């Protein structure tokens, strides 16, 4: 009489476990089939809603003068670089060192202002997005309660248009604004 080898027994046990799991999942399938899932695109909410467009307009107005100042400083820096490059060969050593130092100080100032501008703009953008997100979350919770969603997902790799509630949330956001 032959006995089964250890690997053959392990394979048989694994098959039995897989079959038991499959039967168990089939038993749970009706519960999953009754779940109602929704999905929305947060990027569309942040880009297409009236709140988002109004926030963009406010930010553009708020930062317009600072952006112009940074652009003017960039133009001054570019002009200084061109002038220094042109005159550098004919300058005496002390004057060359002085002009290079002035150029590097101007460059540092430009880098600092540009960094501060970006940081402040990012902070304000995040604040505006947080307000949009808070309002959208209220709407999503209301939709979930009234339409019976068990879960609302966002930022999926792919979602069926059948479960996409982005247009409903956009409409509610725009109506409430």
Beta strands, then each sheet from edge to edge (+ up, - down):
strand 1: 37-40
strand 2: 151-154
sheet 1: 1+ 2+
end
